[in-house]
Protein backbone atom coordinates (compact mmCIF):
# COMPACT_ATOMS: atom_id res chain seq x y z
CA UNK A 1 0.00 0.00 0.00
CA UNK A 2 1.15 3.52 -0.68
CA UNK A 3 1.99 5.75 2.22
CA UNK A 4 1.67 9.52 2.54
CA UNK A 5 5.47 9.63 2.14
CA UNK A 6 5.13 7.79 -1.18
CA UNK A 7 6.40 10.13 -3.96
CA UNK A 8 3.21 9.43 -5.91
CA UNK A 9 1.13 11.16 -3.23
CA UNK A 10 3.49 14.11 -3.00
CA UNK A 11 3.39 14.67 -6.76
CA UNK A 12 -0.36 14.03 -6.86
CA UNK A 13 -0.96 16.77 -4.28
CA UNK A 14 1.16 19.22 -6.32
CA UNK A 15 -0.78 18.38 -9.47
CA UNK A 16 -4.09 18.61 -7.61
CA UNK A 17 -3.08 22.09 -6.44
CA UNK A 18 -2.35 23.07 -10.03
CA UNK A 19 -5.73 21.71 -11.12
CA UNK A 20 -7.41 23.74 -8.36
CA UNK A 21 -5.70 26.91 -9.59
CA UNK A 22 -6.62 25.99 -13.18
CA UNK A 23 -10.29 25.65 -12.24
CA UNK A 24 -10.23 28.93 -10.32
CA UNK A 25 -8.77 30.74 -13.34
CA UNK A 26 -11.28 28.97 -15.57
CA UNK A 27 -14.17 30.38 -13.51
CA UNK A 28 -12.63 33.87 -13.83
CA UNK A 29 -12.28 33.27 -17.59
CA UNK A 30 -15.95 32.29 -17.85
CA UNK A 31 -16.93 35.59 -16.21
CA UNK A 32 -14.60 37.79 -18.31
CA UNK A 33 -15.97 39.59 -21.35
CA UNK A 34 -14.49 38.05 -24.51
CA UNK A 35 -13.31 41.39 -25.89
CA UNK A 36 -11.07 42.28 -22.94
CA UNK A 37 -7.36 41.96 -22.29
CA UNK A 38 -8.13 39.88 -19.21
CA UNK A 39 -9.94 37.32 -21.37
CA UNK A 40 -6.97 37.06 -23.76
CA UNK A 41 -4.50 36.79 -20.88
CA UNK A 42 -6.55 34.15 -19.07
CA UNK A 43 -7.01 32.17 -22.29
CA UNK A 44 -3.25 31.96 -22.80
CA UNK A 45 -2.63 31.19 -19.15
CA UNK A 46 -5.27 28.44 -19.11
CA UNK A 47 -3.96 26.74 -22.24
CA UNK A 48 -0.39 26.88 -20.92
CA UNK A 49 -1.50 25.47 -17.56
CA UNK A 50 -3.40 22.66 -19.30
CA UNK A 51 -0.28 21.69 -21.23
CA UNK A 52 1.86 21.74 -18.11
CA UNK A 53 -0.58 19.70 -16.03
CA UNK A 54 -1.10 17.20 -18.86
CA UNK A 55 2.67 16.70 -19.06
CA UNK A 56 2.90 16.20 -15.28
CA UNK A 57 0.04 13.68 -15.38
CA UNK A 58 1.74 11.83 -18.26
CA UNK A 59 4.96 11.59 -16.23
CA UNK A 60 3.11 10.38 -13.16
CA UNK A 61 1.31 7.79 -15.26
CA UNK A 62 4.69 6.48 -16.44
CA UNK A 63 5.64 5.80 -12.82
CA UNK A 64 2.43 3.79 -12.38
CA UNK A 65 3.27 1.78 -15.48
CA UNK A 66 6.73 1.01 -14.08
CA UNK A 67 5.31 0.08 -10.67
CA UNK A 68 2.67 -2.17 -12.24
CA UNK A 69 5.39 -4.41 -13.72
CA UNK A 70 6.44 -5.50 -10.23
CA UNK A 71 3.97 -4.10 -7.66
CA UNK A 72 5.40 -6.12 -4.76
CA UNK A 73 8.83 -4.53 -5.26
CA UNK A 74 7.24 -1.13 -4.70
CA UNK A 75 5.01 -2.32 -1.87
CA UNK A 76 1.84 -1.91 -3.92
CA UNK A 77 -1.09 -4.13 -4.76
CA UNK A 78 -3.59 -4.10 -7.63
CA UNK A 79 -6.13 -2.14 -5.60
CA UNK A 80 -3.63 0.68 -5.02
CA UNK A 81 -2.54 0.65 -8.66
CA UNK A 82 -6.18 0.85 -9.69
CA UNK A 83 -6.74 3.85 -7.37
CA UNK A 84 -3.75 5.58 -8.92
CA UNK A 85 -4.94 4.89 -12.46
CA UNK A 86 -8.40 6.20 -11.53
CA UNK A 87 -6.88 9.40 -10.18
CA UNK A 88 -4.89 9.83 -13.40
CA UNK A 89 -8.10 9.41 -15.40
CA UNK A 90 -9.92 11.91 -13.22
CA UNK A 91 -7.10 14.47 -13.52
CA UNK A 92 -7.04 14.09 -17.31
CA UNK A 93 -10.81 14.54 -17.42
CA UNK A 94 -10.75 17.72 -15.32
CA UNK A 95 -8.01 19.28 -17.44
CA UNK A 96 -9.63 18.09 -20.68
CA UNK A 97 -12.92 19.78 -19.82
CA UNK A 98 -11.16 23.09 -19.22
CA UNK A 99 -9.02 22.78 -22.38
CA UNK A 100 -12.02 21.94 -24.58
CA UNK A 101 -14.08 24.80 -23.17
CA UNK A 102 -11.27 27.32 -23.55
CA UNK A 103 -10.44 26.24 -27.09
CA UNK A 104 -14.12 26.42 -28.03
CA UNK A 105 -14.50 29.79 -26.30
CA UNK A 106 -11.37 31.09 -27.96
CA UNK A 107 -12.66 30.20 -31.43
CA UNK A 108 -16.12 31.64 -30.61
CA UNK A 109 -14.44 34.83 -29.42
CA UNK A 110 -12.36 35.03 -32.61
CA UNK A 111 -15.49 34.51 -34.70
CA UNK A 112 -17.31 37.24 -32.78
CA UNK A 113 -14.38 39.65 -33.31
CA UNK A 114 -14.37 38.76 -37.03
CA UNK A 115 -18.09 39.44 -37.24
CA UNK A 116 -17.59 42.78 -35.52
CA UNK A 117 -14.88 43.73 -37.99
CA UNK A 118 -16.73 42.56 -41.10
CA UNK A 119 -20.19 43.63 -40.00
CA UNK A 120 -21.65 40.19 -40.59
CA UNK A 121 -23.11 39.60 -37.19
CA UNK A 122 -26.67 38.40 -36.93
CA UNK A 123 -27.78 41.77 -35.56
CA UNK A 124 -26.28 43.58 -38.53
CA UNK A 125 -28.01 41.19 -40.94
CA UNK A 126 -31.37 41.98 -39.38
CA UNK A 127 -30.62 45.70 -39.38
CA UNK A 128 -29.72 45.56 -43.05
CA UNK A 129 -32.94 43.75 -43.90
CA UNK A 130 -34.92 46.27 -41.85
CA UNK A 131 -33.24 49.10 -43.74
CA UNK A 132 -34.05 47.50 -47.10
CA UNK A 133 -37.68 47.08 -46.08
CA UNK A 134 -37.87 50.70 -44.98
CA UNK A 135 -36.37 51.94 -48.24
CA UNK A 136 -38.78 49.81 -50.27
CA UNK A 137 -41.78 51.11 -48.33
CA UNK A 138 -40.62 54.72 -48.68
CA UNK A 139 -40.09 54.25 -52.42
CA UNK A 140 -43.61 52.85 -52.75
CA UNK A 141 -45.00 55.75 -50.73
CA UNK A 142 -43.22 58.32 -52.87
CA UNK A 143 -44.48 56.67 -56.04
CA UNK A 144 -48.02 56.90 -54.71
CA UNK A 145 -47.56 60.57 -53.85
CA UNK A 146 -46.29 61.40 -57.34
CA UNK A 147 -49.38 59.92 -59.01
Residue frames as a rotation matrix with the C-alpha (Angstrom) as fourth column:
UNK 1
0.577 0.817 0.000 0.00
0.817 -0.577 0.000 0.00
0.000 0.000 -1.000 0.00
UNK 2
-0.103 -0.588 0.802 1.15
0.496 -0.730 -0.471 3.52
0.862 0.350 0.367 -0.68
UNK 3
0.008 0.036 -0.999 1.99
0.972 -0.235 0.000 5.75
-0.235 -0.971 -0.037 2.22
UNK 4
0.912 0.357 -0.202 1.67
0.323 -0.929 -0.182 9.52
-0.252 0.101 -0.962 2.54
UNK 5
0.237 -0.908 -0.346 5.47
-0.336 -0.411 0.847 9.63
-0.912 -0.085 -0.402 2.14
UNK 6
0.065 -0.111 0.992 5.13
0.773 0.634 0.020 7.79
-0.631 0.765 0.128 -1.18
UNK 7
-0.811 -0.454 -0.370 6.40
0.143 -0.766 0.627 10.13
-0.568 0.456 0.686 -3.96
UNK 8
-0.622 0.657 0.427 3.21
0.653 0.135 0.745 9.43
0.432 0.742 -0.513 -5.91
UNK 9
0.328 0.824 -0.461 1.13
0.943 -0.261 0.205 11.16
0.049 -0.502 -0.863 -3.23
UNK 10
-0.155 -0.470 -0.869 3.49
0.457 -0.814 0.359 14.11
-0.876 -0.342 0.341 -3.00
UNK 11
-0.974 -0.223 0.044 3.39
0.126 -0.369 0.921 14.67
-0.190 0.902 0.387 -6.76
UNK 12
-0.363 0.917 0.166 -0.36
0.826 0.234 0.513 14.03
0.431 0.323 -0.842 -6.86
UNK 13
0.283 0.460 -0.842 -0.96
0.832 -0.554 -0.023 16.77
-0.477 -0.694 -0.539 -4.28
UNK 14
-0.558 -0.543 -0.627 1.16
0.122 -0.802 0.585 19.22
-0.820 0.250 0.514 -6.32
UNK 15
-0.932 0.257 0.254 -0.78
0.274 0.046 0.961 18.38
0.236 0.965 -0.113 -9.47
UNK 16
-0.056 0.969 -0.242 -4.09
0.976 0.104 0.189 18.61
0.208 -0.226 -0.952 -7.61
UNK 17
-0.014 -0.038 -0.999 -3.08
0.523 -0.852 0.025 22.09
-0.853 -0.522 0.032 -6.44
UNK 18
-0.897 -0.354 -0.263 -2.35
-0.053 -0.505 0.861 23.07
-0.438 0.787 0.435 -10.03
UNK 19
-0.637 0.744 0.202 -5.73
0.619 0.338 0.709 21.71
0.459 0.577 -0.675 -11.12
UNK 20
0.119 0.672 -0.731 -7.41
0.939 -0.316 -0.137 23.74
-0.323 -0.670 -0.668 -8.36
UNK 21
-0.357 -0.334 -0.872 -5.70
0.091 -0.942 0.324 26.91
-0.930 0.036 0.367 -9.59
UNK 22
-0.988 0.017 0.151 -6.62
0.152 0.055 0.987 25.99
0.008 0.998 -0.057 -13.18
UNK 23
-0.270 0.963 -0.004 -10.29
0.905 0.255 0.341 25.65
0.330 0.089 -0.940 -12.24
UNK 24
0.098 0.247 -0.964 -10.23
0.668 -0.734 -0.120 28.93
-0.737 -0.633 -0.237 -10.32
UNK 25
-0.684 -0.421 -0.595 -8.77
-0.149 -0.718 0.680 30.74
-0.714 0.554 0.429 -13.34
UNK 26
-0.856 0.436 0.277 -11.28
0.460 0.399 0.793 28.97
0.235 0.806 -0.543 -15.57
UNK 27
0.082 0.921 -0.380 -14.17
0.984 -0.134 -0.114 30.38
-0.156 -0.365 -0.918 -13.51
UNK 28
-0.096 -0.202 -0.975 -12.63
0.149 -0.971 0.186 33.87
-0.984 -0.128 0.123 -13.83
UNK 29
-0.948 -0.317 -0.041 -12.28
-0.018 -0.074 0.997 33.27
-0.319 0.945 0.064 -17.59
UNK 30
-0.482 0.844 0.236 -15.95
0.860 0.405 0.311 32.29
0.167 0.353 -0.921 -17.85
UNK 31
0.337 0.640 -0.691 -16.93
0.783 -0.598 -0.172 35.59
-0.523 -0.482 -0.703 -16.21
UNK 32
-0.449 -0.620 -0.644 -14.60
0.142 -0.761 0.633 37.79
-0.882 0.193 0.429 -18.31
UNK 33
0.677 0.614 -0.407 -15.97
-0.261 -0.317 -0.912 39.59
-0.689 0.723 -0.055 -21.35
UNK 34
0.517 -0.456 0.724 -14.49
0.685 0.728 -0.030 38.05
-0.513 0.512 0.689 -24.51
UNK 35
0.623 -0.279 0.731 -13.31
0.515 -0.558 -0.651 41.39
0.589 0.782 -0.204 -25.89
UNK 36
0.915 -0.292 0.279 -11.07
-0.404 -0.674 0.619 42.28
0.007 -0.679 -0.734 -22.94
UNK 37
0.047 -0.986 -0.157 -7.36
-0.737 0.072 -0.673 41.96
0.675 0.147 -0.723 -22.29
UNK 38
-0.253 -0.083 0.964 -8.13
-0.880 0.435 -0.193 39.88
-0.403 -0.897 -0.183 -19.21
UNK 39
0.752 0.596 0.280 -9.94
-0.399 0.751 -0.527 37.32
-0.524 0.284 0.803 -21.37
UNK 40
0.723 -0.548 -0.420 -6.97
-0.365 0.213 -0.906 37.06
0.586 0.809 -0.046 -23.76
UNK 41
-0.255 -0.859 0.444 -4.50
-0.865 -0.004 -0.502 36.79
0.433 -0.512 -0.742 -20.88
UNK 42
-0.030 0.320 0.947 -6.55
-0.767 0.601 -0.227 34.15
-0.641 -0.733 0.227 -19.07
UNK 43
0.913 0.358 -0.194 -7.01
-0.391 0.632 -0.670 32.17
-0.117 0.687 0.717 -22.29
UNK 44
0.311 -0.888 -0.339 -3.25
-0.485 0.159 -0.860 31.96
0.818 0.432 -0.381 -22.80
UNK 45
-0.427 -0.477 0.768 -2.63
-0.895 0.101 -0.435 31.19
0.130 -0.873 -0.470 -19.15
UNK 46
0.365 0.664 0.652 -5.27
-0.703 0.656 -0.275 28.44
-0.611 -0.358 0.706 -19.11
UNK 47
0.922 -0.023 -0.386 -3.96
-0.292 0.611 -0.736 26.74
0.253 0.791 0.557 -22.24
UNK 48
-0.043 -0.999 -0.004 -0.39
-0.594 0.029 -0.804 26.88
0.803 -0.032 -0.595 -20.92
UNK 49
-0.313 0.001 0.950 -1.50
-0.920 0.249 -0.303 25.47
-0.237 -0.969 -0.077 -17.56
UNK 50
0.754 0.635 0.169 -3.40
-0.551 0.751 -0.364 22.66
-0.358 0.181 0.916 -19.30
UNK 51
0.615 -0.599 -0.513 -0.28
-0.312 0.412 -0.856 21.69
0.724 0.687 0.067 -21.23
UNK 52
-0.364 -0.815 0.451 1.86
-0.740 -0.041 -0.672 21.74
0.566 -0.579 -0.587 -18.11
UNK 53
-0.054 0.433 0.900 -0.58
-0.869 0.424 -0.256 19.70
-0.493 -0.795 0.353 -16.03
UNK 54
0.889 0.391 -0.237 -1.10
-0.457 0.727 -0.513 17.20
-0.028 0.565 0.825 -18.86
UNK 55
0.199 -0.906 -0.374 2.67
-0.420 0.266 -0.868 16.70
0.885 0.330 -0.328 -19.06
UNK 56
-0.514 -0.377 0.771 2.90
-0.846 0.077 -0.527 16.20
0.139 -0.923 -0.359 -15.28
UNK 57
0.387 0.741 0.549 0.04
-0.743 0.603 -0.291 13.68
-0.546 -0.295 0.784 -15.38
UNK 58
0.790 -0.167 -0.590 1.74
-0.397 0.593 -0.700 11.83
0.467 0.788 0.402 -18.26
UNK 59
-0.251 -0.968 0.009 4.96
-0.561 0.138 -0.816 11.59
0.789 -0.210 -0.578 -16.23
UNK 60
-0.371 0.189 0.909 3.11
-0.881 0.237 -0.409 10.38
-0.293 -0.953 0.079 -13.16
UNK 61
0.735 0.677 -0.027 1.31
-0.634 0.674 -0.379 7.79
-0.238 0.296 0.925 -15.26
UNK 62
0.334 -0.708 -0.622 4.69
-0.472 0.446 -0.761 6.48
0.816 0.547 -0.185 -16.44
UNK 63
-0.619 -0.568 0.542 5.64
-0.741 0.192 -0.643 5.80
0.261 -0.800 -0.540 -12.82
UNK 64
0.166 0.765 0.623 2.43
-0.791 0.481 -0.379 3.79
-0.589 -0.429 0.685 -12.38
UNK 65
0.798 0.090 -0.596 3.27
-0.523 0.594 -0.611 1.78
0.300 0.799 0.521 -15.48
UNK 66
-0.228 -0.954 -0.197 6.73
-0.542 0.292 -0.788 1.01
0.809 -0.073 -0.583 -14.08
UNK 67
-0.587 0.021 0.809 5.31
-0.792 0.194 -0.579 0.08
-0.169 -0.981 -0.097 -10.67
UNK 68
0.471 0.874 0.121 2.67
-0.811 0.482 -0.331 -2.17
-0.347 0.058 0.936 -12.24
UNK 69
0.278 -0.454 -0.847 5.39
-0.597 0.609 -0.522 -4.41
0.753 0.651 -0.102 -13.72
UNK 70
-0.345 -0.397 -0.850 6.44
0.463 0.716 -0.523 -5.50
0.816 -0.574 -0.063 -10.23
UNK 71
0.385 0.622 0.682 3.97
-0.232 -0.650 0.724 -4.10
0.894 -0.436 -0.106 -7.66
UNK 72
0.865 -0.049 -0.500 5.40
0.459 0.482 0.747 -6.12
0.204 -0.875 0.439 -4.76
UNK 73
-0.139 -0.989 0.050 8.83
0.920 -0.148 -0.362 -4.53
0.366 -0.005 0.931 -5.26
UNK 74
-0.637 -0.038 0.770 7.24
0.020 -0.999 -0.033 -1.13
0.771 -0.005 0.637 -4.70
UNK 75
-0.941 0.277 -0.196 5.01
0.246 0.160 -0.956 -2.32
-0.234 -0.948 -0.218 -1.87
UNK 76
-0.511 0.788 -0.343 1.84
-0.832 -0.553 -0.030 -1.91
-0.214 0.270 0.939 -3.92
UNK 77
-0.577 0.417 0.702 -1.09
0.344 0.904 -0.254 -4.13
-0.741 0.095 -0.665 -4.76
UNK 78
-0.686 0.334 0.646 -3.59
0.685 -0.002 0.728 -4.10
0.245 0.942 -0.227 -7.63
UNK 79
0.402 0.869 -0.288 -6.13
0.916 -0.381 0.129 -2.14
0.002 -0.316 -0.949 -5.60
UNK 80
0.222 -0.414 -0.883 -3.63
0.313 -0.827 0.466 0.68
-0.923 -0.380 -0.054 -5.02
UNK 81
-0.830 -0.526 0.186 -2.54
0.311 -0.160 0.937 0.65
-0.463 0.835 0.296 -8.66
UNK 82
-0.276 0.828 0.488 -6.18
0.906 0.055 0.419 0.85
0.320 0.558 -0.766 -9.69
UNK 83
0.543 0.431 -0.720 -6.74
0.702 -0.704 0.108 3.85
-0.461 -0.564 -0.685 -7.37
UNK 84
-0.270 -0.751 -0.602 -3.75
0.147 -0.650 0.745 5.58
-0.952 0.112 0.286 -8.92
UNK 85
-0.850 0.012 0.526 -4.94
0.525 0.089 0.846 4.89
-0.037 0.996 -0.082 -12.46
UNK 86
0.170 0.984 0.046 -8.40
0.974 -0.175 0.144 6.20
0.150 0.021 -0.988 -11.53
UNK 87
0.370 -0.092 -0.924 -6.88
0.424 -0.869 0.256 9.40
-0.827 -0.487 -0.282 -10.18
UNK 88
-0.741 -0.669 -0.055 -4.89
0.200 -0.298 0.933 9.83
-0.641 0.680 0.355 -13.40
UNK 89
-0.549 0.613 0.568 -8.10
0.794 0.170 0.583 9.41
0.261 0.771 -0.581 -15.40
UNK 90
0.474 0.748 -0.465 -9.92
0.862 -0.503 0.070 11.91
-0.181 -0.433 -0.883 -13.22
UNK 91
-0.031 -0.582 -0.813 -7.10
0.238 -0.794 0.559 14.47
-0.971 -0.176 0.163 -13.52
UNK 92
-0.896 -0.291 0.335 -7.04
0.363 -0.047 0.930 14.09
-0.255 0.955 0.148 -17.31
UNK 93
-0.132 0.945 0.301 -10.81
0.953 0.038 0.301 14.54
0.273 0.326 -0.905 -17.42
UNK 94
0.473 0.304 -0.827 -10.75
0.655 -0.749 0.099 17.72
-0.590 -0.588 -0.554 -15.32
UNK 95
-0.389 -0.709 -0.588 -8.01
0.019 -0.645 0.764 19.28
-0.921 0.286 0.264 -17.44
UNK 96
-0.823 0.086 0.562 -9.63
0.561 0.286 0.777 18.09
-0.093 0.954 -0.284 -20.68
UNK 97
0.237 0.971 -0.029 -12.92
0.968 -0.238 -0.077 19.78
-0.082 -0.010 -0.997 -19.82
UNK 98
0.383 -0.167 -0.908 -11.16
0.201 -0.945 0.258 23.09
-0.902 -0.281 -0.329 -19.22
UNK 99
-0.681 -0.730 -0.060 -9.02
0.069 -0.146 0.987 22.78
-0.729 0.668 0.150 -22.38
UNK 100
-0.554 0.537 0.637 -12.02
0.832 0.321 0.453 21.94
0.039 0.781 -0.624 -24.58
UNK 101
0.497 0.798 -0.341 -14.08
0.821 -0.559 -0.112 24.80
-0.280 -0.225 -0.933 -23.17
UNK 102
0.162 -0.516 -0.841 -11.27
0.032 -0.849 0.527 27.32
-0.986 -0.112 -0.121 -23.55
UNK 103
-0.835 -0.491 0.247 -10.44
0.233 0.090 0.968 26.24
-0.498 0.866 0.039 -27.09
UNK 104
-0.211 0.852 0.479 -14.12
0.968 0.113 0.225 26.42
0.138 0.511 -0.848 -28.03
UNK 105
0.612 0.441 -0.657 -14.50
0.616 -0.786 0.047 29.79
-0.496 -0.434 -0.752 -26.30
UNK 106
-0.283 -0.810 -0.514 -11.37
0.086 -0.555 0.827 31.09
-0.955 0.191 0.227 -27.96
UNK 107
-0.849 -0.001 0.528 -12.66
0.522 0.147 0.840 30.20
-0.079 0.989 -0.124 -31.43
UNK 108
0.205 0.976 0.071 -16.12
0.974 -0.211 0.079 31.64
0.092 0.052 -0.994 -30.61
UNK 109
0.405 -0.138 -0.904 -14.44
0.368 -0.881 0.299 34.83
-0.837 -0.453 -0.306 -29.42
UNK 110
-0.699 -0.709 -0.090 -12.36
0.146 -0.265 0.953 35.03
-0.700 0.653 0.289 -32.61
UNK 111
-0.525 0.593 0.610 -15.49
0.829 0.196 0.523 34.51
0.190 0.781 -0.595 -34.70
UNK 112
0.508 0.739 -0.442 -17.31
0.823 -0.568 -0.004 37.24
-0.254 -0.362 -0.897 -32.78
UNK 113
-0.006 -0.596 -0.803 -14.38
0.110 -0.798 0.592 39.65
-0.994 -0.084 0.070 -33.31
UNK 114
-0.871 -0.287 0.399 -14.37
0.385 0.106 0.917 38.76
-0.306 0.952 0.018 -37.03
UNK 115
-0.058 0.939 0.339 -18.09
0.980 -0.011 0.200 39.44
0.192 0.344 -0.919 -37.24
UNK 116
0.503 0.194 -0.842 -17.59
0.517 -0.848 0.113 42.78
-0.693 -0.493 -0.527 -35.52
UNK 117
-0.412 -0.780 -0.470 -14.88
0.003 -0.517 0.856 43.73
-0.911 0.351 0.216 -37.99
UNK 118
-0.956 0.016 0.293 -16.73
0.291 0.190 0.938 42.56
-0.040 0.982 -0.186 -41.10
UNK 119
-0.638 0.765 -0.083 -20.19
-0.720 -0.631 -0.289 43.63
-0.274 -0.124 0.954 -40.00
UNK 120
-0.452 0.455 -0.767 -21.65
-0.439 0.635 0.635 40.19
0.776 0.624 -0.088 -40.59
UNK 121
-0.978 0.140 0.152 -23.11
-0.079 0.428 -0.901 39.60
-0.191 -0.893 -0.407 -37.19
UNK 122
-0.523 0.846 0.103 -26.67
0.846 0.499 0.188 38.40
0.108 0.186 -0.977 -36.93
UNK 123
0.079 0.538 -0.839 -27.78
0.592 -0.703 -0.394 41.77
-0.802 -0.466 -0.374 -35.56
UNK 124
-0.518 -0.341 -0.785 -26.28
-0.341 -0.759 0.555 43.58
-0.784 0.555 0.277 -38.53
UNK 125
-0.956 0.230 0.185 -28.01
0.279 0.506 0.816 41.19
0.094 0.831 -0.548 -40.94
UNK 126
-0.092 0.976 -0.197 -31.37
0.984 0.059 -0.167 41.98
-0.151 -0.210 -0.966 -39.38
UNK 127
0.017 0.049 -0.999 -30.62
0.219 -0.975 -0.044 45.70
-0.976 -0.218 -0.028 -39.38
UNK 128
-0.874 -0.388 -0.291 -29.72
-0.209 -0.240 0.948 45.56
-0.438 0.890 0.129 -43.05
UNK 129
-0.696 0.689 0.205 -32.94
0.673 0.526 0.520 43.75
0.251 0.500 -0.829 -43.90
UNK 130
0.116 0.738 -0.664 -34.92
0.834 -0.436 -0.339 46.27
-0.539 -0.515 -0.666 -41.85
UNK 131
-0.356 -0.330 -0.874 -33.24
-0.111 -0.914 0.390 49.10
-0.928 0.236 0.288 -43.74
UNK 132
-0.998 -0.021 0.059 -34.05
0.053 0.215 0.975 47.50
-0.033 0.976 -0.213 -47.10
UNK 133
-0.320 0.947 -0.038 -37.68
0.945 0.322 0.062 47.08
0.071 -0.016 -0.997 -46.08
UNK 134
0.102 0.320 -0.942 -37.87
0.509 -0.830 -0.227 50.70
-0.855 -0.456 -0.248 -44.98
UNK 135
-0.697 -0.434 -0.570 -36.37
-0.256 -0.592 0.764 51.94
-0.669 0.679 0.302 -48.24
UNK 136
-0.879 0.419 0.226 -38.78
0.430 0.495 0.755 49.81
0.205 0.761 -0.615 -50.27
UNK 137
-0.009 0.944 -0.330 -41.78
0.982 -0.054 -0.182 51.11
-0.189 -0.325 -0.926 -48.33
UNK 138
-0.040 -0.063 -0.997 -40.62
0.166 -0.985 0.055 54.72
-0.985 -0.163 0.050 -48.68
UNK 139
-0.941 -0.305 -0.149 -40.09
-0.111 -0.139 0.984 54.25
-0.321 0.942 0.097 -52.42
UNK 140
-0.559 0.810 0.178 -43.61
0.791 0.456 0.408 52.85
0.249 0.368 -0.896 -52.75
UNK 141
0.154 0.625 -0.765 -45.00
0.798 -0.536 -0.277 55.75
-0.583 -0.568 -0.581 -50.73
UNK 142
-0.415 -0.384 -0.825 -43.22
-0.110 -0.879 0.464 58.32
-0.903 0.283 0.323 -52.87
UNK 143
-0.978 0.096 0.184 -44.48
0.203 0.254 0.946 56.67
0.044 0.963 -0.267 -56.04
UNK 144
-0.169 0.979 -0.118 -48.02
0.984 0.174 0.036 56.90
0.056 -0.110 -0.992 -54.71
UNK 145
0.109 0.161 -0.981 -47.56
0.461 -0.882 -0.093 60.57
-0.881 -0.442 -0.171 -53.85
UNK 146
-0.755 -0.480 -0.448 -46.29
-0.159 -0.528 0.834 61.40
-0.637 0.701 0.322 -57.34
UNK 147
-0.751 0.513 0.417 -49.38
0.652 0.476 0.590 59.92
0.104 0.714 -0.692 -59.01
